[in-house]
Amino acid sequence: MLEHLILTTVQARILLTLFLQQRIGTAALVKTSRISGSAWSRESKVLAQFGLLISEERKVLVGKRIRKVKQHQLTDKGNEVAKNIYQISLALSER
């Protein structure tokens, strides 16, 4: 039995944001893609399960403190899917 993934609008927004930004932190991704934090939490798990998204936690020095920052990027498969969504979007906007 084949499993099919049907992308939601929110997932497509996330993929396009990551495609255009390459690597981005959680706060910037949520702001840029105009989605809520709870939607990001839910949808990022789905995208990761399908092998489209990977997240890395890094420690960054901010002032005198070290903060943990999560950075997200597309896998090769995710990049290919996002590229196709981007091309479809461009084709639809050309009238």
N, C-alpha and C positions, 0 to 999 in steps of 0.2 A: 504494500500500500504506500503510495506516495503522499508525502505531506506537502501542502501548498502554503505558501506564505502570501497573504494579501496585505500589502502595506496600507496602513492608515495614513491619513493626512499628517498627523503629528509625526509619525515615523519618517515620512518623506521629508518633512521640514528638517528633522534632525539630520538625516542623511545629507541633504543639500547644504545645510550649515557646515557640517563637517567636511564635505567635499570642497567647499569654497574656502574654509579656514584652515584645513589640514589638521592641525592639532589645537585644541582649545580646552580651557578649563570649564568646570561645571557652570559657574555663575555667568560667564560670558556666553556659553552655549544657550543657556535658558533665556537670557536676555535677547540674544541675536535671533534665535528661532521663534521668539515670542510664545513660549509655552510655559506652563506652570511647573514648579519644582516637583509636584506629585506626579504630573504627567511624564516628566523626564525620568523619574525614578522607576515608574512602571514600564515605560517603553524602552528604556535603555537595557533592561533585563531581557526583553524579548529580542531586541536587535543583537545582543551579545549571544543569546542562545542560538540564533541562526548564523552566527559567525560573521556578522557584518561590522561589529564594533568591538574595540578593546579599550580598556581603561587602565591607566597606571597612576599609582599614588606616589607623589614625590614630596620631599621635604625642601622647603624654600625659606631662605632667610629674609624676613621682612622686618626692617628696623633692627631691634635687638632680640627678636623672637624668631623661632623656627616654626613654620606652619606647614601642615600637610595640605597639599593641593592635588586634586585629581585632574588628570589630563586625559582627554578622550581623542581617539582617532579611528579612522576606518581601516578595516583589514583590506587585503587586496580584493576580496569578494565584495565587500561593502563599497569600496571605491568604484568597482565596475557597475554595481547597481545604482549608486548615486550619479555616476556619469550618464547612465541611460535615462534616469529621471530628469537630469539637467537638459539633456538633448531633446527629450519629449517636451519639456517646458519651453525651450527655445522654439521648437517647431510649432507649438500651439500659439505662441505670441507673434509669429510671423504670419501676417494676413495680407 
